Amino acid sequence: MDLKEAILQCNQYEDTDEFMHLVFAKRLNDRFEIYSEATVLKLTLDEMEMNIADIQNFKCPGFDYFLEMSIIKDCYADIQKSVEYKSDDEKVKRIIYYAEFDA
């Protein structure tokens, strides 16, 4: 899965009282890119209390924390209402920008 796919499929993931979904991705040239390899982890609340670096090292070595799926979903919903971002690539790039510089 790449970052674009993870973001565009964000509405397929539902957090519950027991689980949360987090996205981790590999950086290309020190940046997250549309085609960065990505993975979605379903973490228990106990796992969520762990240090993010420990989660990365244990569950997805070589990947960096990107965003919580709930944040991606909120951003994606807002972007879909905007006329500024027409293509899927533009929407995904905006969420990547948010993760890199605004989160």
N, C-alpha and C positions, 0 to 999 in steps of 0.2 A: 504494500500500500504506500502511496506517496501522500505528501501533505495536502495536495489539492483534493485527492479522493477523501481523505479523512475529514476535511473541512466541508466539502460538498455533501457528505453523507452524515453530517452532524445530527440531523433530526432522527436518525436511526438509533441513537443512544439515549437511554433514559436513566437518570440517576434515581436512586431510591434512598430510603432511610438507612439502608445497609451498604450501599455501593455508590461509588462515584467513578466517572470516567475521566482519565487524563490523557492528553496527547503528548507523546515524545517524538522527536524527529532528529535526524542527523543534519548537521550544518554542512553546507557546501561553500567552500571559500569563506568560512567563518560567519555564514549567514544562513538563515532558513530560506529556502527557495520553494517554488511551486512543486518541483519534482524531488524535493528532499524525501528520503525514505522516512516513513513514519509508522508509528504503532500506537494503538489505543489500548490503554491498560484499564481494566476494571478493578478498582481497589476497594477493599473493605475500609470501614471507618478506622479500624485499628491501624491498617497500613497507611492511611492518610495522615496519621499522627507521626509517622516516620519522617526523617529528613529526606528531602527530595533527592539529594545526592545518593543516599543509601538505596532508595528505590531504583534510581537509574543504574547504579552499579550491580544491583541484585537481579532486577527484572529485565533491563534492556541496556546492557553495556554498549557504549559507543553512541548512545542517543542522549539528547538534551531535552529537558522539560520545555514544552511549548506553551500549552494553556490547558486549563480545565475545559472539558467539553461543554459544560454549561455556559461558560464565558463565550466560547466559539458560537454556540447557538444564539446567544443574545446579540452578539455582533453581526452574525449572518442575517438575522431577522431585521435588524436595523438597516443593514446595507441593501437588502432586497427592496426596501421601501424607497431607497434613493435612486434618482435617475442618473446620478453621476457614475455609477458602476454598472455598466450594461452586461459585460461578458463575465462568464464564470472566472476566467483568469484575473480580471480586474477585481472581482469580489475577494478572491483568495489572496491576491497581493495586498489588499487593504487589511485583511485580518492578519497576515504575516507582519505588515508594518506595525499594526497595533501591538502584536506580541513582542516585537523587537524594541519598540520605542515608547509605547504608551502604557503597557501593562505594569 
